Amino acid sequence: MVAFPFYLPFPTRGIEFQTALINSSSWSYFKKTNPNLLSHLSMAKTNKTKRPQLIKQEEQIGDIEDLFSEEDTYKIRASLLEWYDKNQRDLPWRTSTKKSENGENVQEEEEEKRAYGVWVSEVMLQQTRVQTVIDYYNRWMLKWPTLQHLSQASLEEVNEMWAGLGYYRRARFLLEGAKMIVAEGIEFPNTVSALRKVPGIGDYTAGAIASIAFKQVVPVVDGNVVRVLARLKAISANPKDKTTVKSFWKLAAQLVDPSRPGDFNQSLMELGATLCTPLNPNCTSCPVSSQCRALHNSRNDELVMVTDYPMKVVKAKQRIDFSTVSVVEIARSQDRSQQTKSNSRVLLVKRPDEGLLAGLWEFPCVTLDEEADLSMRRKLIDQLLKKSFKLNPPKNCNVISRELVGEFVHVFSHIRRKIYVELLVLHLKGGKHVLFEEDDINTTDWKLLDSEAISRMGLTSAVRKVYSMVQKFKQDGSSNNSVPLRKRPKCS
């Protein structure tokens, strides 16, 4: 038998592995049939940053439910809670306690209000930095301090408060959930199964609310928790795999402290957020470093690093599309020199209630799967304005100016969108059009607003970027892309 320079993982169930040993007769055949793998191994010896992830003998593990011994479980609980009590960040959504006259600890907030605060904070914190969330959370709770207050809000008010956090669907679910709970006249759900019935509340948020607000002995698993657990046991399986995800939940359930479940869950998340970070873990300050197998492996093998865990998953390639946006300004005067912010209004359109950025306000736009030239983009905008708003030059309006403002790229979680921006200034014949009569100015589908009103709206970052570009363009003066009045194109 030849000493094999590495181990091959063969998944059998969950993240259980077996070790492959190759004898002399098999080695020659292996070298011929696996030249690429051998090449990677050779590179790993000279360049640690380009090595494959290795699974060592001590990393071979059994059923994940049995990963932590009873002794390790107690040590991890005690160490994390002691560390958390001393080092937890002072965040507005965390329970604050005070001493009563008889010396007993009492909750400063009632359970329902506490649960509501945890819910709001956890939804805001999803894929958003803590420091960013603090101000949003404080403003939100000042405006809607209880579930009942939120249930009386409108979607537009909620979107305005949420503007800048992204993923507006989450804000809509918060509102829908509050309305549902209040309408049914029930107490705030206090178990995972009951919480999962509320719109927008998944396994993680349900576990967080149930454990932190109601002291239910249930686990939570987010990206921080996965990273901590994967390093504690040097688990190299794909953390996005459904089977592996279920296994991490079982592992977290095994660790959660029965007497302080909420604090323990927060300590795991806090550790991942502050010390056990993705790229620069502070292992010397970690309270559970003595139980960390990834750290142990890195100290005993120069080819292994703590940051090898969990496995790096290649993100799905972003879809690329294109959008042409027209900021349509309705001017009261045909004379450009007399146009001011006070005598013109800008058209905003409400997006459909389903799909990307549902129910939010934007400028008229058309999204394309492929790039189009200026002529085609303007043709498509003209068709939209005629069909949706009856704007049809020269029949019922005149084009005062039409100018290409610029372009930029906006990145959503799964879409990379190139956005072309133009400014289209129109004057309605007779001073107004049937669509823009006073009684119809504020409908559920579109609005005409001045710049001051637009600045107060809860617009997405992309829409704000568009408007900022137009404002700057107007301040800087006309560009060479202006459409001369004598060559003004007609809307189709």
N, C-alpha and C positions, 0 to 999 in steps of 0.2 A: 504494500500500500504506500502510495506517494503522499507526502505532506502537501495538502492542497492549500494554496496561498489565500483563499477566501472561502466564504460559505455562501451557498446558494439557497435563497429562501423558497420553500415550496409551500404555499398556503394550502391548508387542509380544511380548516373551518375557523370562522372568525379571523383572528390574527395569530393563529397557532402556526408554528414553523417547524420544519425538520431540517437537519443538516445533511448536506450532500458530501460524501467522501468518494474520491475517484482513485481507482487503482492504476497501476503502471500501464496496463494494456489499454485502459480507457483514456488515459491522458493524451496520447498521441491523436486519437480520434477527436477528442474534445478540442485540441488546439486547431485542428483543420476545420472543424465545424463552427467554431466560435471566434474567428479572428477579430471581430469588432470588440467583443467583450475583453479579450486579452489586450487589445490596443488601449482600451480605456483604463485597464488596470496598470498598464505601463505608465500612462500619463499621470495616474494618481500618485505614483511614487515621487514624481518630480513637481507636480502641481496640485496642491491640495484643493484648490478652488474648482478643479475640473474632474474631481474623482467621483466614481459612482458611490451611492450610499451602500455601506457595508453592514451586514448583520453578523455579529460575532456570536460565539458559542454561548456566552453568558446571557445573550439577549434572547435566546430561544425560550419561548414562554408557553405556558399551558393555557387552559381555559381562562379567559380574561376575568371572569367573575371571581377567580381564586388568586388574582395577581397579588393582592396585598395580604400579608399575614395579619393576624389579629394584633400582634405587637406593633407592626408598622402602621396599621390603621390608627391605633391610639397615639402613637408618636406624632404622626402627621396632623391629626386633629389638634392635639395639645400645642404643638409648635406653631401651627398656622394661626390658631386663635390668639395665642400669646403675642405673636408678631402683629396681628391685625389690631389688637387692642392698643398697641403702642404706636402703630405706624399708619393707621387708616387715614385717608385724606378727609378733610372736613368738607363734605358735600351736602348741599341743601336738602337732598332727598333722603338722606340717611336718618334713621331714628335718633332723636336726641332725648336724653333722659334727665330727670332732675330728682333730687332728694326731697321727699316730703318731710314734714316735721317729725314723724315717727321713724325716719331713717329708711323707709322702704323706697325702692325704685318704682317710679310710675311712668307710664308712657305719656309724653307731652301731647300726642295726638291720638285721637280715637282710631280704632282699627280700620274703619272704612276710609277715613281721610288718609291714613297712612298707606293703605292699599292703592288708593287713587294716585297718590304721589309716586309710589314705586312704579305703577303702570306707566304714567306719563314719562318718568325719567328713563325707564328701560326702553320705551319706544323711541325716544329721542336719541338715546345712546347707541342705537344700532347703526354701525358704520359711521359714527360721528365722534369727534374728539370730545373728551370730557370738558375741557376748558371752553369749548364752543357751546356746549349744552347748558352750562351753568346759567348764563344770561337768559337763554331761551326759557329754561325751566322757571326761573324766578319771575319773568314777565308773564308766563302762562298761568302760574299759580296765583299771581296777583289779580289777573283778570278773571280766572275761573278757579277759585279756591277749593271748590267741591265738585263732586260728580254732578250734582243737581245744577250747578251754575253752568257747567260745560254742556249739559243736555239741552240748554236753552239757546245755545249759540248757533249761528248759521255756518254753513260750509265756507262761505266767503270770509267770514271773520276768522275761522280756524286757519284757513290757508294763508291769510294775511299775517297771523301770528307765527305761522310755521315757515314763512318765506326765508329761504337761505339754508334750511336744513336738508332739503332734497327729499326724494321719496315721499311725495305728497299723499300717496295712497295710505301711508301709515297715519297721517293726520286725519284723513277721512274715516279710517277705521276707529280711531279714538272717539270721534264724534258719534259715529253710528253705535259703537259699543255703549257709550254713556246714555244715549237716547234709549237703547234697548233695555238696559238695566233699570232706568228710572221709569220707563213706560210699563214695565212688567211689575213694578212695585215690589221688587225683591231686594234683599240685602246684597251687599257686594259679594260676589261669589268668592268662597274661601277655600275651595279645593281645586286641584289641577283639572279634574274632569269637568267641574262646573265652569271654570275659567276658560277652558278650551272652546266652550260654546259661544263665547263673546267674539264678535267680528275682529279679526286681526290679531288675536292672542294665540300664539303657537306654544309649543312645548316649553321653550326656554322662558318666555315671558310668564307663562302660567306657573312654572316652577319658581321663578323669582318672586312673584307676588305672594304665592302660597307660603313660601318659606320665610321671606323677609317680613311680610305684614302679618301673617297668621300662624307663624311658627310650625308650619307643617313640615314633617321630616321627609322632604323630597329634594332631589338633586336639581342642579342647573348645569347646562353644558353650552357654552359659547366658544368662540375662537380662543379666548384666553385660557379657559378651562381645558380645552383639548390640548393646547400647547403644554400646559403644566403637567397634565397626566401623561402625555406622550413622552415627556422627558423623564418623569419620575420612573417610568418603566421601560424607557428606550423603545417605544413602539414605533415601528417604521411603516406600518400599513397606511394605505391611502386614507387620510382623515375625512375625505369626502364620500368614501364608499358607504353605502347604506348599512351594510353589515357592521362595518367599523364604527359608524356613528352610534348604532344601537349598543355596541360593546362599550363605548365611552360612557354612555348613559348608565349602564350597569355598574361600571367602575366608579362613577361619581356617586351613585346611590350607595355603594358599599362604604364610601368614605364619609358621607355627610354626617355631621355630629347630631345626635338625637336631642341633646339638651339645648343647643344653639344652632339650629339648622340655617337660619337666615344669615347669621354672622359668619358661619363657616363657608357658606356659598359665596358670600361677598369677599371673604378672605382669599378664596381660590381665584376669583376674578381679579381682585386687587393685586395679587402676586403676579399674575400674568400681565397685567397692565403696567406695573411699575418696575418689577425686577426681572421676571422671566419673559423678557421681551423677544420678539422674533429674531432680531439681528445682533443685539448686544446685551445678552443676559448678564445680570450682576450676581454671579454665583457665590461670590464671597459673602454677600449680605443675605443670601437666601436662607430662610428658617428651616427648610426641609432639604438642604443640600446633602445631608448625610444619607437620605433615603433616595437620592437621585441617581438612577442607574446611568443616565446619559452622561452626567458629570463623571461618574466612576469610569465609564468606558473611555471618555476623552482623555483622562489622566493616564490610562494604561495603553492607549493606542494613538499614535500621532496622526493616524489617518481618520480618526473619528472626532467629531466636534459636537458640542451640545446643540448647536444650531442645525445639525442634521435632522433633528426631530422637532416636530413631526415632518413627514415627507412633504417636499415642496410639490404642489399640484399645479400643473400648467393651466393657466386660465383660458377659458374659451375665447376664441378670437372675436373681437368686437365687430359687429356689423357696421358697414360704412354706408351712409346715405347722405342726401343733400337736401337742403331746404332753401327756398327763396322767400324772404319776408319783406312785406311792403308796409312801411309806416305811413298810413294814409291820414293826411291832415286836411281837415275841412276848413277853408279860410273864408272869412266873411267878405273880404275884398279881393278883387282880381289884381290889384296893384301890389306887387311884392314888397315895395318900399313901405307900405302901410301895414304889413302883416306884423302882428305882435303876439306874444303868448296869450294875451287876454282876449283876443278876438278870433282865436282858432281853436279847434277841438281835434283830438286824435281818436281814431276808431280802434276799439279793442273788441276782440271776439272771445266768447267762452268756448273752451274745448268740450268735446262730448263727455258724458258722465262715465264712460267706460274707456279703458285703454290707458296709454301712456299720458301722464300729467292730466288725468281726468278732472274735469270741472274747473280747470284753471284758466286765467285770462292771458291772452297773447295778441299780437298784431296779426292781421291777415297773412297767411302763409300757405305754401304748397310744398309738400315733401315728396322727393323723388328718389327712386332707387339708383339712378345714374345721373351723372353730371349733365347739365344743359347749358347752352350758351345764353347770353344776355337776352337775345331776341325771344328765345323759347320761354325763358323764365318770366319775362314780362307778358307774354301771351297767356301763360297760365294764370298769372295774377289777374289779368284783365278778365278772364273767363270767370274766376272766382268772384270778383267784385260785381260783375254784371248779374251772375246767377244768385248770389246770396244777398246783395245789397242794392240791386237795381241801379248801380252806378254805371252809366253808359255814355261817355263822351262821344260826340258833342251834343247828343240828344238832351240830356238833362244836367250836364255838368261840363265845365271846362277844365283842362289840365293847365295849371299855372306853371308847374315845374315837375320834372321827374328826374331824379338824380341817383346814381349809384353811389352809395355811402361807403361800402367796403364789405369785407368778409371775415369770418373767424371760424374756428373749430370748437365745438362744444362736445364734451365727452360725458355720456350717460354711463351707467354701469355696464350696459351691453351694447351701446350704440356710439359710434363716433360720427358726429354729424357736422358737415361743412355747411355753414349758413351764410347766404348772400343777403345783404341788406340794401334796400333802396328807400328813398323818401319820395312820396308821391303827394303833391299838394293840389287839391281840387277846390273849385268854386262852384257851388250849386246854383243853377240858373234860377232866378227869382229869389235868391237868398236862402231858399230852403227847398227840400225835396219831400215828397210824401212820406218817405221812410224816416225822415229826421224831424217830423213834427214834434212839438214839445211833449205831447202825451206819450210819445214812443221813444224818447231819448234813452231811458234806462229800462231795457228789457232784460230777460234772462239770458239772451243769446249774444247781445252786443251792447256796447256803450260808446258814447262820445264824451270824452273827458279832457279837461285842460291839464297842463303839465303838473300843476300842484296836486291835483287829485291822483294822477298817475304815480307820483312819487310816494303817496301814502298807501298804495295798493300792495297786496301780498303777491308780488310777481316772482316768477322763477328767476334764477340767476341768468339764464340765457336771454330771457325777455328783457331783463334790466340791462344786460350788456348791449342788446340791440338799441334800446332807447338812449343809452349813454352815448353810443356811437353817433346816433342821429343828432343829439344835442350838441355834441362836440363839432360835428360836421357843420351844423348851422352857425355855430360861433366862429368857426374858421373861415366861412364863406363858401361860395359855390365851387364845385370841382369841374374838371374838364368833361365829366360824364353827364353834365346837364343836357336835357333835351331842349333844343331851341324851340321857342314858341311857334315859329313858322313851320317847323317840321314835327310838330307834336303828333305822336302816334295815337290812333284811335283804339279804344278798348274794343275787343272783339265782341 
